[in-house]
Amino acid sequence: MIIEIKDFISPTIIERFNIDNKLFKVKIPDFRSMIDTVLIDTNYDGNTFHIVYSDVPEKKNDLVS
């Protein structure tokens, strides 16, 4: 199975932008550096999340695939 993330929104980053956007004028070259982990439930029922696929980088400097 191939899953492609084309876009995402981080509520934490949006909140930081709202606090002081002068601090966030730096362009981030690879959006994956803002994602710690990808967890996917292919049959989410709205209540219980069962991880079917995950991408958790081993090292702190590694990026999600």
N, C-alpha and C positions, 0 to 999 in steps of 0.2 A: 504494500500500500504506500502510495506517495501522498504526502500532505504538504501543501505549500501555504505558508503564511505570507500573505501579500501586504497586510497592514495590521496594525494593532493600536490600541489606545491604552495608555497607562494613566489611571486616575491620579496616582502619586505625582507623576511628572506634570500633569495638567495643573494640579494644585500648586506645585512649585512655580510654574509659569505665572500663575495668578498672584503669588506672593511677591516675586521680584523678577520680572522677565529680563532685567539687565544682566542677571547672572547666567542666563541660559541662551545667550546669543551664539554660543559655540555650535557649529554644525557637527553632528555625530556621523562619522563616515559609514558605520555599519550598525543598523538598527538592532542587530542581534546582541550588541554589547549592553543593551538595556533590558534584555530578557534573561532571567536567571534559570528558568525551567519551563519546559513545555509539557503539560499533562493533558491527555486526550481521553475522553470517554465517548466512544462511538455510539452509545445508546443512552445518553443522559436523560433521566426521567424528571428532572426538575427538583428532585429531593436528594437523591444519593448519587455521589460521584464515584464511579468505579474506573480507576486508571487502567486503560487498555494499552495505550502507547505512552511512552515518556522519553524525553530527551533532557538528561541532566548531565551537564559537562562535568568531567572528572576534576579538572584543575580550575582554579579560580580565574585564570586568564583565558580558558577555553570558551568558545561560543557554542550556542545551540546549533545543531545542524540545520 
